Amino acid sequence: LLTGASPSALAEDNQAAAIYAYRSGGLPSLPPIGLTKLTTRYEGYVEAPKSYAKSGIPISFDFPSDWLQLDKLGGGIQYVDQRNGDKLYILKATLPADTNLKTVAKSWFAEVILSPEGDVARSGVVAEGGRISRSQMTTDCTAEDAPSPCIGRRRMILKYDTVTGSGVQTVERRGLIDAYQIDNDVYMMVTSSNAIKFEQKGSRERETVENICQSFKVGPAALS
């Protein structure tokens, strides 16, 4: 590693890969939500794009309180359910030239998230066959009834396989992606679940990751 270089500065050399949206401005606030305190709210800042007016962008999301934070010292945001291996990552990637969150091909998300140069792969995930099976703009800033100010938001399902430690067997996984555009960068909540549990109607695992993604906020909305 280059002495004095931040992890994000090193990773940004490869813009075709999704890297962690590194924490900025100190440690996050992690208040419990509700009387049962089974859910925790993450409230903090991540590094903004170089072109952004401020150095940090606020983010927030809710997640199960018993999920374990990984790589606390590295500055990335990643949590895991130790019972079943479900995970969440906060990632960012720079959009290709002349595209935006709405027009960029859905295949781009699978490519950057599962890129060998990205932080999902660096965390130890060996993935094969990634593809986006569903994509929808949940906030379209080009629509006539778009809110003002507006931050584009897109929701997707990622299908892929992970290779086991032996390198022989593969396990089907599903990722739920919730993405916002800030300047030319996309900030993403990416969850990872076992495909069978994810596809099972009414499963606890599917409900958990959908709630996580639905709660994800980037920008001023994260402060409210």
Disulfide bonds with the S-S distance in Angstrom:
Cys141-Cys150 2.00
